[in-house]
């Protein structure tokens, strides 16, 4: 059974983590021009537009993985 204090502390850490990740996404969006990276596929037809951001997904995955590993090492 989980203590209410432990649950509250976990929710605070989760919220702080989301704030940090959101800030990083905003910064990377300005610095790296996310959404326009090499590897992002765009198809424009007559009445259809398909966008597959493979390059952007790879960059975000790498950054979030590094951030999560750093946070796990700090809070151990």
PDB file of N, CA, C and O in Angstrom, chain B, residues numbered from 101:
ATOM      1  N   UNK B 101       0.838  -1.176   0.000  1.00  0.00           N
ATOM      2  CA  UNK B 101       0.000   0.000   0.000  1.00  0.00           C
ATOM      3  C   UNK B 101       0.888   1.246   0.000  1.00  0.00           C
ATOM      4  O   UNK B 101       1.853   1.324   0.760  1.00  0.00           O
ATOM      5  N   UNK B 102       0.559   2.218  -0.854  1.00  0.00           N
ATOM      6  CA  UNK B 102       1.381   3.413  -1.011  1.00  0.00           C
ATOM      7  C   UNK B 102       0.913   4.511  -0.059  1.00  0.00           C
ATOM      8  O   UNK B 102      -0.283   4.761   0.098  1.00  0.00           O
ATOM      9  N   UNK B 103       1.880   5.148   0.562  1.00  0.00           N
ATOM     10  CA  UNK B 103       1.612   6.263   1.460  1.00  0.00           C
ATOM     11  C   UNK B 103       1.187   7.484   0.636  1.00  0.00           C
ATOM     12  O   UNK B 103       1.676   7.671  -0.478  1.00  0.00           O
ATOM     13  N   UNK B 104       0.301   8.301   1.159  1.00  0.00           N
ATOM     14  CA  UNK B 104      -0.194   9.486   0.457  1.00  0.00           C
ATOM     15  C   UNK B 104       0.938  10.481   0.223  1.00  0.00           C
ATOM     16  O   UNK B 104       0.967  11.141  -0.815  1.00  0.00           O
ATOM     17  N   UNK B 105       1.864  10.602   1.164  1.00  0.00           N
ATOM     18  CA  UNK B 105       3.002  11.502   0.995  1.00  0.00           C
ATOM     19  C   UNK B 105       3.894  11.073  -0.152  1.00  0.00           C
ATOM     20  O   UNK B 105       4.392  11.913  -0.902  1.00  0.00           O
ATOM     21  N   UNK B 106       4.098   9.770  -0.296  1.00  0.00           N
ATOM     22  CA  UNK B 106       4.910   9.250  -1.397  1.00  0.00           C
ATOM     23  C   UNK B 106       4.228   9.521  -2.734  1.00  0.00           C
ATOM     24  O   UNK B 106       4.880   9.906  -3.704  1.00  0.00           O
ATOM     25  N   UNK B 107       2.929   9.319  -2.778  1.00  0.00           N
ATOM     26  CA  UNK B 107       2.177   9.587  -4.007  1.00  0.00           C
ATOM     27  C   UNK B 107       2.249  11.067  -4.376  1.00  0.00           C
ATOM     28  O   UNK B 107       2.454  11.405  -5.542  1.00  0.00           O
ATOM     29  N   UNK B 108       2.083  11.952  -3.388  1.00  0.00           N
ATOM     30  CA  UNK B 108       2.168  13.389  -3.645  1.00  0.00           C
ATOM     31  C   UNK B 108       3.535  13.802  -4.141  1.00  0.00           C
ATOM     32  O   UNK B 108       3.651  14.603  -5.069  1.00  0.00           O
ATOM     33  N   UNK B 109       4.573  13.256  -3.526  1.00  0.00           N
ATOM     34  CA  UNK B 109       5.944  13.564  -3.946  1.00  0.00           C
ATOM     35  C   UNK B 109       6.185  13.095  -5.379  1.00  0.00           C
ATOM     36  O   UNK B 109       6.819  13.796  -6.168  1.00  0.00           O
ATOM     37  N   UNK B 110       5.679  11.912  -5.711  1.00  0.00           N
ATOM     38  CA  UNK B 110       5.822  11.397  -7.069  1.00  0.00           C
ATOM     39  C   UNK B 110       5.122  12.269  -8.092  1.00  0.00           C
ATOM     40  O   UNK B 110       5.637  12.493  -9.187  1.00  0.00           O
ATOM     41  N   UNK B 111       3.931  12.765  -7.727  1.00  0.00           N
ATOM     42  CA  UNK B 111       3.201  13.648  -8.645  1.00  0.00           C
ATOM     43  C   UNK B 111       3.919  14.976  -8.848  1.00  0.00           C
ATOM     44  O   UNK B 111       3.913  15.531  -9.946  1.00  0.00           O
ATOM     45  N   UNK B 112       4.541  15.482  -7.780  1.00  0.00           N
ATOM     46  CA  UNK B 112       5.310  16.731  -7.912  1.00  0.00           C
ATOM     47  C   UNK B 112       6.497  16.512  -8.834  1.00  0.00           C
ATOM     48  O   UNK B 112       6.765  17.343  -9.702  1.00  0.00           O
ATOM     49  N   UNK B 113       7.216  15.403  -8.660  1.00  0.00           N
ATOM     50  CA  UNK B 113       8.353  15.110  -9.536  1.00  0.00           C
ATOM     51  C   UNK B 113       7.905  14.935 -10.983  1.00  0.00           C
ATOM     52  O   UNK B 113       8.586  15.384 -11.905  1.00  0.00           O
ATOM     53  N   UNK B 114       6.765  14.285 -11.179  1.00  0.00           N
ATOM     54  CA  UNK B 114       6.238  14.105 -12.530  1.00  0.00           C
ATOM     55  C   UNK B 114       5.902  15.453 -13.161  1.00  0.00           C
ATOM     56  O   UNK B 114       6.201  15.687 -14.332  1.00  0.00           O
ATOM     57  N   UNK B 115       5.282  16.336 -12.384  1.00  0.00           N
ATOM     58  CA  UNK B 115       4.957  17.666 -12.894  1.00  0.00           C
ATOM     59  C   UNK B 115       6.192  18.470 -13.236  1.00  0.00           C
ATOM     60  O   UNK B 115       6.239  19.132 -14.272  1.00  0.00           O
ATOM     61  N   UNK B 116       7.200  18.417 -12.363  1.00  0.00           N
ATOM     62  CA  UNK B 116       8.452  19.135 -12.645  1.00  0.00           C
ATOM     63  C   UNK B 116       9.134  18.562 -13.885  1.00  0.00           C
ATOM     64  O   UNK B 116       9.699  19.303 -14.689  1.00  0.00           O
ATOM     65  N   UNK B 117       9.077  17.267 -14.031  1.00  0.00           N
ATOM     66  CA  UNK B 117       9.663  16.642 -15.218  1.00  0.00           C
ATOM     67  C   UNK B 117       8.965  17.093 -16.494  1.00  0.00           C
ATOM     68  O   UNK B 117       9.616  17.340 -17.509  1.00  0.00           O
ATOM     69  N   UNK B 118       7.638  17.201 -16.440  1.00  0.00           N
ATOM     70  CA  UNK B 118       6.899  17.663 -17.612  1.00  0.00           C
ATOM     71  C   UNK B 118       7.217  19.118 -17.943  1.00  0.00           C
ATOM     72  O   UNK B 118       7.278  19.492 -19.114  1.00  0.00           O
ATOM     73  N   UNK B 119       7.417  19.933 -16.916  1.00  0.00           N
ATOM     74  CA  UNK B 119       7.789  21.335 -17.152  1.00  0.00           C
ATOM     75  C   UNK B 119       9.156  21.399 -17.825  1.00  0.00           C
ATOM     76  O   UNK B 119       9.348  22.170 -18.765  1.00  0.00           O
ATOM     77  N   UNK B 120      10.100  20.597 -17.354  1.00  0.00           N
ATOM     78  CA  UNK B 120      11.444  20.587 -17.942  1.00  0.00           C
ATOM     79  C   UNK B 120      11.391  20.106 -19.390  1.00  0.00           C
ATOM     80  O   UNK B 120      12.012  20.706 -20.267  1.00  0.00           O
ATOM     81  N   UNK B 121      10.652  19.027 -19.641  1.00  0.00           N
ATOM     82  CA  UNK B 121      10.548  18.502 -21.007  1.00  0.00           C
ATOM     83  C   UNK B 121       9.867  19.527 -21.919  1.00  0.00           C
ATOM     84  O   UNK B 121      10.293  19.713 -23.059  1.00  0.00           O
ATOM     85  N   UNK B 122       8.828  20.185 -21.438  1.00  0.00           N
ATOM     86  CA  UNK B 122       8.161  21.209 -22.237  1.00  0.00           C
ATOM     87  C   UNK B 122       9.087  22.360 -22.570  1.00  0.00           C
ATOM     88  O   UNK B 122       9.080  22.859 -23.695  1.00  0.00           O
ATOM     89  N   UNK B 123       9.884  22.787 -21.601  1.00  0.00           N
ATOM     90  CA  UNK B 123      10.855  23.856 -21.842  1.00  0.00           C
ATOM     91  C   UNK B 123      11.898  23.449 -22.867  1.00  0.00           C
ATOM     92  O   UNK B 123      12.274  24.238 -23.734  1.00  0.00           O
ATOM     93  N   UNK B 124      12.365  22.203 -22.759  1.00  0.00           N
ATOM     94  CA  UNK B 124      13.343  21.716 -23.739  1.00  0.00           C
ATOM     95  C   UNK B 124      12.755  21.656 -25.147  1.00  0.00           C
ATOM     96  O   UNK B 124      13.429  21.994 -26.120  1.00  0.00           O
ATOM     97  N   UNK B 125      11.523  21.233 -25.250  1.00  0.00           N
ATOM     98  CA  UNK B 125      10.882  21.173 -26.567  1.00  0.00           C
ATOM     99  C   UNK B 125      10.746  22.580 -27.154  1.00  0.00           C
ATOM    100  O   UNK B 125      10.968  22.785 -28.347  1.00  0.00           O
ATOM    101  N   UNK B 126      10.380  23.540 -26.312  1.00  0.00           N
ATOM    102  CA  UNK B 126      10.293  24.919 -26.804  1.00  0.00           C
ATOM    103  C   UNK B 126      11.650  25.446 -27.251  1.00  0.00           C
ATOM    104  O   UNK B 126      11.757  26.074 -28.304  1.00  0.00           O
ATOM    105  N   UNK B 127      12.690  25.192 -26.454  1.00  0.00           N
ATOM    106  CA  UNK B 127      14.029  25.645 -26.825  1.00  0.00           C
ATOM    107  C   UNK B 127      14.528  24.958 -28.086  1.00  0.00           C
ATOM    108  O   UNK B 127      15.083  25.606 -28.973  1.00  0.00           O
ATOM    109  N   UNK B 128      14.333  23.651 -28.167  1.00  0.00           N
ATOM    110  CA  UNK B 128      14.781  22.930 -29.357  1.00  0.00           C
ATOM    111  C   UNK B 128      14.002  23.364 -30.587  1.00  0.00           C
ATOM    112  O   UNK B 128      14.541  23.372 -31.694  1.00  0.00           O
ATOM    113  N   UNK B 129      12.749  23.723 -30.404  1.00  0.00           N
ATOM    114  CA  UNK B 129      11.944  24.198 -31.533  1.00  0.00           C
ATOM    115  C   UNK B 129      12.490  25.486 -32.116  1.00  0.00           C
ATOM    116  O   UNK B 129      12.405  25.712 -33.323  1.00  0.00           O
ATOM    117  N   UNK B 130      13.049  26.325 -31.268  1.00  0.00           N
ATOM    118  CA  UNK B 130      13.628  27.588 -31.748  1.00  0.00           C
ATOM    119  C   UNK B 130      15.026  27.392 -32.301  1.00  0.00           C
ATOM    120  O   UNK B 130      15.389  27.998 -33.309  1.00  0.00           O
ATOM    121  N   UNK B 131      15.814  26.548 -31.647  1.00  0.00           N
ATOM    122  CA  UNK B 131      17.212  26.374 -32.031  1.00  0.00           C
ATOM    123  C   UNK B 131      17.342  25.461 -33.248  1.00  0.00           C
ATOM    124  O   UNK B 131      18.064  25.784 -34.191  1.00  0.00           O
ATOM    125  N   UNK B 132      16.652  24.332 -33.234  1.00  0.00           N
ATOM    126  CA  UNK B 132      16.836  23.333 -34.286  1.00  0.00           C
ATOM    127  C   UNK B 132      15.812  23.410 -35.410  1.00  0.00           C
ATOM    128  O   UNK B 132      15.911  22.665 -36.384  1.00  0.00           O
ATOM    129  N   UNK B 133      14.839  24.292 -35.291  1.00  0.00           N
ATOM    130  CA  UNK B 133      13.774  24.383 -36.285  1.00  0.00           C
ATOM    131  C   UNK B 133      13.099  23.022 -36.451  1.00  0.00           C
ATOM    132  O   UNK B 133      13.011  22.485 -37.555  1.00  0.00           O
ATOM    133  N   UNK B 134      12.624  22.476 -35.329  1.00  0.00           N
ATOM    134  CA  UNK B 134      11.959  21.176 -35.356  1.00  0.00           C
ATOM    135  C   UNK B 134      10.782  21.212 -36.312  1.00  0.00           C
ATOM    136  O   UNK B 134      10.054  22.202 -36.381  1.00  0.00           O
ATOM    137  N   UNK B 135      10.605  20.144 -37.037  1.00  0.00           N
ATOM    138  CA  UNK B 135       9.538  20.069 -38.015  1.00  0.00           C
ATOM    139  C   UNK B 135      10.038  20.322 -39.421  1.00  0.00           C
ATOM    140  O   UNK B 135       9.296  20.159 -40.389  1.00  0.00           O
ATOM    141  N   UNK B 136      11.281  20.716 -39.536  1.00  0.00           N
ATOM    142  CA  UNK B 136      11.878  20.995 -40.842  1.00  0.00           C
ATOM    143  C   UNK B 136      13.244  20.331 -40.956  1.00  0.00           C
ATOM    144  O   UNK B 136      14.098  20.802 -41.707  1.00  0.00           O
ATOM    145  N   UNK B 137      13.457  19.258 -40.231  1.00  0.00           N
ATOM    146  CA  UNK B 137      14.753  18.595 -40.225  1.00  0.00           C
ATOM    147  C   UNK B 137      14.896  17.665 -41.419  1.00  0.00           C
ATOM    148  O   UNK B 137      13.898  17.235 -41.996  1.00  0.00           O
ATOM    149  N   UNK B 138      16.145  17.350 -41.796  1.00  0.00           N
ATOM    150  CA  UNK B 138      16.342  16.321 -42.820  1.00  0.00           C
ATOM    151  C   UNK B 138      15.766  15.002 -42.310  1.00  0.00           C
ATOM    152  O   UNK B 138      15.957  14.649 -41.147  1.00  0.00           O
ATOM    153  N   UNK B 139      15.083  14.297 -43.151  1.00  0.00           N
ATOM    154  CA  UNK B 139      14.447  13.054 -42.744  1.00  0.00           C
ATOM    155  C   UNK B 139      12.954  13.214 -42.502  1.00  0.00           C
ATOM    156  O   UNK B 139      12.242  12.215 -42.395  1.00  0.00           O
ATOM    157  N   UNK B 140      12.465  14.439 -42.414  1.00  0.00           N
ATOM    158  CA  UNK B 140      11.031  14.687 -42.297  1.00  0.00           C
ATOM    159  C   UNK B 140      10.431  14.586 -43.698  1.00  0.00           C
ATOM    160  O   UNK B 140      10.856  15.282 -44.619  1.00  0.00           O
ATOM    161  N   UNK B 141       9.457  13.726 -43.840  1.00  0.00           N
ATOM    162  CA  UNK B 141       8.860  13.487 -45.154  1.00  0.00           C
ATOM    163  C   UNK B 141       7.585  14.298 -45.315  1.00  0.00           C
ATOM    164  O   UNK B 141       6.766  14.380 -44.399  1.00  0.00           O
ATOM    165  N   UNK B 142       7.427  14.891 -46.477  1.00  0.00           N
ATOM    166  CA  UNK B 142       6.241  15.684 -46.778  1.00  0.00           C
ATOM    167  C   UNK B 142       5.773  15.347 -48.185  1.00  0.00           C
ATOM    168  O   UNK B 142       6.529  15.444 -49.152  1.00  0.00           O
ATOM    169  N   UNK B 143       4.509  14.949 -48.277  1.00  0.00           N
ATOM    170  CA  UNK B 143       3.907  14.671 -49.574  1.00  0.00           C
ATOM    171  C   UNK B 143       2.727  15.616 -49.756  1.00  0.00           C
ATOM    172  O   UNK B 143       1.845  15.698 -48.903  1.00  0.00           O
ATOM    173  N   UNK B 144       2.723  16.319 -50.867  1.00  0.00           N
ATOM    174  CA  UNK B 144       1.614  17.218 -51.184  1.00  0.00           C
ATOM    175  C   UNK B 144       0.967  16.759 -52.486  1.00  0.00           C
ATOM    176  O   UNK B 144       1.588  16.749 -53.549  1.00  0.00           O
ATOM    177  N   UNK B 145      -0.286  16.385 -52.364  1.00  0.00           N
ATOM    178  CA  UNK B 145      -1.068  16.009 -53.537  1.00  0.00           C
ATOM    179  C   UNK B 145      -2.013  17.137 -53.884  1.00  0.00           C
ATOM    180  O   UNK B 145      -1.860  18.264 -53.414  1.00  0.00           O
ATOM    181  N   UNK B 146      -2.991  16.820 -54.712  1.00  0.00           N
ATOM    182  CA  UNK B 146      -3.969  17.838 -55.099  1.00  0.00           C
ATOM    183  C   UNK B 146      -4.775  18.318 -53.895  1.00  0.00           C
ATOM    184  O   UNK B 146      -4.857  19.519 -53.638  1.00  0.00           O
ATOM    185  N   UNK B 147      -5.360  17.395 -53.172  1.00  0.00           N
ATOM    186  CA  UNK B 147      -6.199  17.759 -52.030  1.00  0.00           C
ATOM    187  C   UNK B 147      -5.729  17.113 -50.735  1.00  0.00           C
ATOM    188  O   UNK B 147      -6.490  17.031 -49.771  1.00  0.00           O
ATOM    189  N   UNK B 148      -4.504  16.662 -50.704  1.00  0.00           N
ATOM    190  CA  UNK B 148      -4.024  15.953 -49.526  1.00  0.00           C
ATOM    191  C   UNK B 148      -2.595  16.380 -49.206  1.00  0.00           C
ATOM    192  O   UNK B 148      -1.797  16.677 -50.095  1.00  0.00           O
ATOM    193  N   UNK B 149      -2.307  16.402 -47.932  1.00  0.00           N
ATOM    194  CA  UNK B 149      -0.951  16.717 -47.475  1.00  0.00           C
ATOM    195  C   UNK B 149      -0.613  15.737 -46.359  1.00  0.00           C
ATOM    196  O   UNK B 149      -1.331  15.663 -45.362  1.00  0.00           O
ATOM    197  N   UNK B 150       0.470  14.988 -46.516  1.00  0.00           N
ATOM    198  CA  UNK B 150       0.883  13.993 -45.530  1.00  0.00           C
ATOM    199  C   UNK B 150       2.270  14.382 -45.040  1.00  0.00           C
ATOM    200  O   UNK B 150       3.193  14.559 -45.835  1.00  0.00           O
ATOM    201  N   UNK B 151       2.406  14.510 -43.741  1.00  0.00           N
ATOM    202  CA  UNK B 151       3.665  14.907 -43.119  1.00  0.00           C
ATOM    203  C   UNK B 151       4.077  13.818 -42.135  1.00  0.00           C
ATOM    204  O   UNK B 151       3.311  13.480 -41.232  1.00  0.00           O
ATOM    205  N   UNK B 152       5.283  13.265 -42.300  1.00  0.00           N
ATOM    206  CA  UNK B 152       5.808  12.230 -41.409  1.00  0.00           C
ATOM    207  C   UNK B 152       7.144  12.736 -40.863  1.00  0.00           C
ATOM    208  O   UNK B 152       8.151  12.697 -41.570  1.00  0.00           O
ATOM    209  N   UNK B 153       7.166  13.209 -39.613  1.00  0.00           N
ATOM    210  CA  UNK B 153       8.372  13.837 -39.050  1.00  0.00           C
ATOM    211  C   UNK B 153       9.356  12.826 -38.461  1.00  0.00           C
ATOM    212  O   UNK B 153       9.558  12.797 -37.247  1.00  0.00           O
ATOM    213  N   UNK B 154       9.963  12.007 -39.299  1.00  0.00           N
ATOM    214  CA  UNK B 154      10.880  10.968 -38.816  1.00  0.00           C
ATOM    215  C   UNK B 154      12.121  11.589 -38.175  1.00  0.00           C
ATOM    216  O   UNK B 154      12.529  11.164 -37.095  1.00  0.00           O
ATOM    217  N   UNK B 155      12.715  12.568 -38.811  1.00  0.00           N
ATOM    218  CA  UNK B 155      13.909  13.218 -38.250  1.00  0.00           C
ATOM    219  C   UNK B 155      13.614  13.908 -36.926  1.00  0.00           C
ATOM    220  O   UNK B 155      14.404  13.823 -35.987  1.00  0.00           O
ATOM    221  N   UNK B 156      12.486  14.585 -36.853  1.00  0.00           N
ATOM    222  CA  UNK B 156      12.093  15.258 -35.620  1.00  0.00           C
ATOM    223  C   UNK B 156      11.841  14.246 -34.509  1.00  0.00           C
ATOM    224  O   UNK B 156      12.237  14.472 -33.366  1.00  0.00           O
ATOM    225  N   UNK B 157      11.189  13.136 -34.831  1.00  0.00           N
ATOM    226  CA  UNK B 157      10.937  12.109 -33.819  1.00  0.00           C
ATOM    227  C   UNK B 157      12.237  11.519 -33.290  1.00  0.00           C
ATOM    228  O   UNK B 157      12.345  11.237 -32.097  1.00  0.00           O
ATOM    229  N   UNK B 158      13.223  11.330 -34.156  1.00  0.00           N
ATOM    230  CA  UNK B 158      14.515  10.793 -33.716  1.00  0.00           C
ATOM    231  C   UNK B 158      15.232  11.761 -32.773  1.00  0.00           C
ATOM    232  O   UNK B 158      15.787  11.346 -31.756  1.00  0.00           O
ATOM    233  N   UNK B 159      15.218  13.039 -33.113  1.00  0.00           N
ATOM    234  CA  UNK B 159      15.875  14.039 -32.257  1.00  0.00           C
ATOM    235  C   UNK B 159      15.178  14.115 -30.899  1.00  0.00           C
ATOM    236  O   UNK B 159      15.846  14.111 -29.864  1.00  0.00           O
ATOM    237  N   UNK B 160      13.858  14.184 -30.889  1.00  0.00           N
ATOM    238  CA  UNK B 160      13.124  14.250 -29.628  1.00  0.00           C
ATOM    239  C   UNK B 160      13.324  12.990 -28.795  1.00  0.00           C
ATOM    240  O   UNK B 160      13.448  13.069 -27.573  1.00  0.00           O
ATOM    241  N   UNK B 161      13.355  11.843 -29.439  1.00  0.00           N
ATOM    242  CA  UNK B 161      13.581  10.597 -28.720  1.00  0.00           C
ATOM    243  C   UNK B 161      14.954  10.583 -28.069  1.00  0.00           C
ATOM    244  O   UNK B 161      15.091  10.157 -26.923  1.00  0.00           O
ATOM    245  N   UNK B 162      15.967  11.042 -28.781  1.00  0.00           N
ATOM    246  CA  UNK B 162      17.320  11.088 -28.239  1.00  0.00           C
ATOM    247  C   UNK B 162      17.402  12.046 -27.053  1.00  0.00           C
ATOM    248  O   UNK B 162      17.983  11.706 -26.022  1.00  0.00           O
ATOM    249  N   UNK B 163      16.833  13.227 -27.189  1.00  0.00           N
ATOM    250  CA  UNK B 163      16.877  14.221 -26.117  1.00  0.00           C
ATOM    251  C   UNK B 163      16.118  13.730 -24.886  1.00  0.00           C
ATOM    252  O   UNK B 163      16.608  13.853 -23.763  1.00  0.00           O
ATOM    253  N   UNK B 164      14.936  13.181 -25.090  1.00  0.00           N
ATOM    254  CA  UNK B 164      14.147  12.704 -23.956  1.00  0.00           C
ATOM    255  C   UNK B 164      14.795  11.508 -23.276  1.00  0.00           C
ATOM    256  O   UNK B 164      14.705  11.375 -22.055  1.00  0.00           O
ATOM    257  N   UNK B 165      15.450  10.631 -24.042  1.00  0.00           N
ATOM    258  CA  UNK B 165      16.162   9.499 -23.454  1.00  0.00           C
ATOM    259  C   UNK B 165      17.325   9.982 -22.602  1.00  0.00           C
ATOM    260  O   UNK B 165      17.526   9.493 -21.491  1.00  0.00           O
ATOM    261  N   UNK B 166      18.089  10.934 -23.110  1.00  0.00           N
ATOM    262  CA  UNK B 166      19.201  11.473 -22.327  1.00  0.00           C
ATOM    263  C   UNK B 166      18.709  12.166 -21.069  1.00  0.00           C
ATOM    264  O   UNK B 166      19.312  12.015 -20.007  1.00  0.00           O
ATOM    265  N   UNK B 167      17.621  12.924 -21.171  1.00  0.00           N
ATOM    266  CA  UNK B 167      17.062  13.614 -20.015  1.00  0.00           C
ATOM    267  C   UNK B 167      16.553  12.627 -18.970  1.00  0.00           C
ATOM    268  O   UNK B 167      16.789  12.818 -17.777  1.00  0.00           O
ATOM    269  N   UNK B 168      15.866  11.588 -19.394  1.00  0.00           N
ATOM    270  CA  UNK B 168      15.351  10.590 -18.465  1.00  0.00           C
ATOM    271  C   UNK B 168      16.491   9.859 -17.771  1.00  0.00           C
ATOM    272  O   UNK B 168      16.430   9.636 -16.562  1.00  0.00           O
ATOM    273  N   UNK B 169      17.531   9.481 -18.514  1.00  0.00           N
ATOM    274  CA  UNK B 169      18.677   8.813 -17.894  1.00  0.00           C
ATOM    275  C   UNK B 169      19.372   9.720 -16.898  1.00  0.00           C
ATOM    276  O   UNK B 169      19.798   9.261 -15.838  1.00  0.00           O
ATOM    277  N   UNK B 170      19.494  10.992 -17.216  1.00  0.00           N
ATOM    278  CA  UNK B 170      20.103  11.941 -16.289  1.00  0.00           C
ATOM    279  C   UNK B 170      19.272  12.077 -15.021  1.00  0.00           C
ATOM    280  O   UNK B 170      19.819  12.087 -13.918  1.00  0.00           O
ATOM    281  N   UNK B 171      17.949  12.182 -15.171  1.00  0.00           N
ATOM    282  CA  UNK B 171      17.087  12.299 -14.006  1.00  0.00           C
ATOM    283  C   UNK B 171      17.130  11.045 -13.144  1.00  0.00           C
ATOM    284  O   UNK B 171      17.124  11.140 -11.917  1.00  0.00           O
ATOM    285  N   UNK B 172      17.172   9.882 -13.762  1.00  0.00           N
ATOM    286  CA  UNK B 172      17.232   8.640 -12.991  1.00  0.00           C
ATOM    287  C   UNK B 172      18.540   8.521 -12.221  1.00  0.00           C
ATOM    288  O   UNK B 172      18.551   8.005 -11.103  1.00  0.00           O
ATOM    289  N   UNK B 173      19.638   8.988 -12.798  1.00  0.00           N
ATOM    290  CA  UNK B 173      20.924   8.948 -12.085  1.00  0.00           C
ATOM    291  C   UNK B 173      20.953   9.937 -10.932  1.00  0.00           C
ATOM    292  O   UNK B 173      21.551   9.656  -9.894  1.00  0.00           O
ATOM    293  N   UNK B 174      20.314  11.093 -11.097  1.00  0.00           N
ATOM    294  CA  UNK B 174      20.310  12.100 -10.044  1.00  0.00           C
ATOM    295  C   UNK B 174      19.458  11.661  -8.867  1.00  0.00           C
ATOM    296  O   UNK B 174      19.868  11.846  -7.721  1.00  0.00           O
ATOM    297  N   UNK B 175      18.286  11.084  -9.109  1.00  0.00           N
ATOM    298  CA  UNK B 175      17.347  10.758  -8.049  1.00  0.00           C
ATOM    299  C   UNK B 175      17.501   9.354  -7.509  1.00  0.00           C
ATOM    300  O   UNK B 175      16.591   8.876  -6.832  1.00  0.00           O
ATOM    301  N   UNK B 176      18.590   8.670  -7.766  1.00  0.00           N
ATOM    302  CA  UNK B 176      18.808   7.332  -7.210  1.00  0.00           C
ATOM    303  C   UNK B 176      19.263   7.397  -5.799  1.00  0.00           C
ATOM    304  O   UNK B 176      19.494   6.360  -5.176  1.00  0.00           O
TER     305      UNK B 176
END
